[in-house]
Amino acid sequence: MVSEFTQVILQIDGPRATLLFNRPERVNALTQTLINEALRASEHVAGLKDVRVLVVQGVGRAFSSGVDYKAAADPGYSKEALSGEARRLLHTWQTMPQVTIAAVRGACYAGGLSLAVGLDLLLCSEDAQFCDNHATLGLHSTWGMTQRLPRLIGVQRAREMSFTARRVSGREALDLGLVLDAVPVEELDARVDALANAIIAVSPGSVAAYKDLYRLSQNLSLDEGVLHEATARYRIEDRKARQATTFRGAGGHAPKPT
């Protein structure tokens, strides 16, 4: 599975998988091949019951500088096919039971930003640079960023990023709510490890249910979302075992779920 990829690397270490964009010589610029390989790797991870977390990052000094427009000259290139595959990749990340984490160093531009905001949780180094620079090339996003970015930072801040193509540092991204945390670059790996391990420690069924509920909350009205949360049923296989362990010896009983 892993050996067939040329532009991404997939690493699986117990309950954690890591997907790396592997074009450091091109600042991890995105091609049809890279997106297709990332999609196939992510679909593979989605089917692995024992994997709990998928971390996505770039090899070298950047997350991704965006679409590699030099690759547009390659035989078989299709902008429509690239966009379709990217949207499928984002849908896979959003619907897979595993929690997805972006670990961003350096540049995270245009298509790279579109991918990053489609992951569940974002961590970055303080010197990371986020930028929607589509407009500098006379382009606009087609992978769903105009729907996801405002949900993270608010519509006016999102408009400003897209209208001006200005760069946002990792520290500012934290202030805006774009990322969960921004740390010195030498501490990023440890911060990612701590977050991944905290997720791995709790019930996989509960996390998968929460992930689905939060995803649906973006598409439903408040009343619809509250009703769905109250009536939805998810299969959480370790519920009884976890409750028995928690309440054993305490002389109490496990509470009914609310």
Sequence and secondary structure as in RCSB ss.txt:
>XXXX:A:sequence
MVSEFTQVILQIDGPRATLLFNRPERVNALTQTLINEALRASEHVAGLKDVRVLVVQGVGRAFSSGVDYKAAADP
GYSKEALSGEARRLLHTWQTMPQVTIAAVRGACYAGGLSLAVGLDLLLCSEDAQFCDNHATLGLHSTWGMTQRLP
RLIGVQRAREMSFTARRVSGREALDLGLVLDAVPVEELDARVDALANAIIAVSPGSVAAYKDLYRLSQNLSLDEG
VLHEATARYRIEDRKARQATTFRGAGGHAPKPT
>XXXX:A:secstr
  TT SSEEEEEETTEEEEEE  GGGTT B HHHHHHHHHHHHHHHT TT  EEEEEESSS SB  B GGGGGST
T  HHHHHHHHHHHHHHHHHSSSEEEEEE SEEETHHHHHHTTSSEEEEETT EEE  GGGGT    SSHHHHHH
HHH HHHHHHHHHH   EEHHHHHHHTSSSEEE GGGHHHHHHHHHHHHHTS HHHHHHHHHHHHHHTTS HHHH
HHHHHH     TTHHHHHHHHHTTTT       
